[in-house]
Amino acid sequence: MQMRSLCLGMACVAVSVLPVLAHHSHNNYDIGTWTTMEGTVTEVHRLVPHSWVYMDVKDAKGQATTWALEGTGPGGLDKVGIKVNDVRPGDRIKARCHLLKDGSNGCLLGFVTPMHGDVARGHGVEKDWDGGGGAGIPTNSQYAAPLTAQ
């Protein structure tokens, strides 16, 4: 009876750990290439385990397309000094991220530069929305460096 309970307990532990181990894969993103886009924020969700920013990006014809941008969770945003009101719906932002490999309108956020005009909320200051790792890339990687002034 004890052996059966022990086996059942070990199986429960193994099954409960699997989702945690699988969680941080970025295989669906092209993390070797940065893409920069600008648009107007429509929604911001600070969720665990990942935050989401939705923004409308206009094409050459002026047609808006909604993009889903995946960032780190609230704890990671807090760690790098991003406050709840730094980016709000209606704000213009510039995002630097890694596109989804399947070509759909989504990306893994690396950096966000608010362009809303409010200096108190970080206007013009690029911040790392991956919580210190440049969209899953180690901070010592060439891909993690903040965008420099041109």
C-alpha positions in Angstrom: 0.0 0.0 0.0 2.8 2.4 0.8 4.5 1.6 -2.5 1.4 2.4 -4.4 1.0 5.8 -2.5 4.6 6.6 -3.1 4.3 5.9 -6.9 1.2 7.9 -7.1 2.8 10.8 -5.3 5.8 10.7 -7.6 3.6 10.7 -10.7 1.7 13.7 -9.4 4.9 15.6 -8.8 6.2 14.8 -12.3 3.0 15.8 -14.0 2.8 19.1 -12.1 6.4 20.1 -13.0 6.0 19.4 -16.8 4.0 22.7 -17.6 6.7 24.7 -15.7 9.5 23.2 -17.7 7.7 23.7 -21.0 6.6 27.3 -20.3 9.6 29.4 -21.5 10.2 28.2 -25.0 10.5 30.9 -27.5 10.7 28.6 -30.5 7.7 30.2 -32.1 9.5 33.5 -32.4 12.4 34.5 -34.7 14.7 35.6 -31.9 17.6 36.2 -34.2 16.0 39.2 -35.8 14.7 42.4 -34.3 11.7 44.2 -35.8 10.7 47.8 -34.9 7.1 49.0 -35.3 5.1 52.0 -34.1 1.5 52.2 -33.2 -1.3 53.1 -30.8 -1.9 51.0 -27.8 -5.4 49.5 -27.6 -5.0 47.3 -24.5 -2.4 46.5 -21.8 -2.7 43.4 -19.6 -0.2 42.8 -16.8 -0.7 39.1 -16.3 1.2 36.2 -14.8 3.2 34.7 -16.4 3.2 37.2 -19.3 2.0 40.7 -20.0 0.4 41.6 -23.2 0.3 44.9 -25.1 -2.1 45.1 -28.1 -1.5 47.9 -30.5 -2.8 49.1 -33.8 -0.1 49.5 -36.5 -1.0 51.4 -39.7 0.3 50.1 -43.1 1.3 52.2 -46.1 -2.3 52.7 -47.0 -3.3 53.8 -43.5 -5.1 50.6 -42.7 -4.7 49.6 -39.0 -3.9 46.1 -38.0 -3.9 44.9 -34.4 -0.7 43.3 -33.1 -0.3 41.2 -29.9 3.0 41.9 -28.2 4.1 39.4 -25.4 6.2 40.8 -22.6 7.3 39.5 -19.2 4.9 39.3 -16.2 4.3 42.0 -13.7 7.2 40.9 -11.4 9.6 41.2 -14.3 8.2 44.6 -15.3 8.5 45.9 -11.7 12.1 44.5 -11.5 13.2 46.8 -14.4 11.2 49.8 -13.2 8.2 49.7 -15.5 5.1 51.2 -13.7 1.5 50.3 -14.3 0.7 53.7 -16.0 3.9 54.0 -18.1 1.9 52.7 -21.1 -1.9 53.0 -21.4 -4.5 52.5 -24.1 -4.4 55.4 -26.5 -0.7 56.0 -26.1 1.7 55.9 -29.1 4.7 53.6 -28.6 7.6 52.2 -30.6 8.2 48.5 -30.0 11.3 46.4 -30.8 10.5 42.7 -30.8 10.9 39.3 -32.4 8.1 38.3 -34.9 6.2 35.1 -34.8 7.7 32.6 -37.3 4.3 31.8 -38.7 3.8 35.4 -40.0 0.8 36.2 -37.8 0.5 39.6 -36.1 2.4 38.9 -32.9 5.8 39.3 -31.4 7.9 38.7 -28.3 8.6 42.1 -26.8 12.1 43.2 -26.1 11.9 46.9 -25.7 9.1 49.6 -25.7 9.6 53.3 -26.1 6.6 55.4 -25.1 5.9 58.3 -27.4 2.9 59.8 -25.6 4.6 63.1 -24.7 4.3 62.6 -20.9 7.9 62.8 -19.5 6.7 61.7 -16.0 5.5 58.4 -17.7 8.8 57.8 -19.5 8.2 59.5 -22.9 11.1 58.7 -25.2 12.8 56.3 -22.8 13.3 52.8 -24.1 12.7 50.1 -21.5 13.1 46.4 -21.5 9.7 44.7 -21.4 11.4 41.2 -21.1 12.4 41.9 -17.5 16.1 42.3 -18.0 16.9 39.8 -20.8 16.0 41.4 -24.1 13.2 39.0 -25.1 14.6 35.9 -23.6 18.2 36.6 -24.7 21.0 36.8 -22.1 21.9 40.3 -21.2 25.5 39.8 -22.5 24.2 38.9 -26.0 24.6 41.4 -28.9 20.8 41.1 -29.5 19.9 42.3 -26.0 21.6 45.7 -26.2 19.1 48.7 -26.0 18.6 50.6 -29.2 21.0 53.5 -29.5 20.3 57.0 -30.9 20.8 57.1 -34.6 
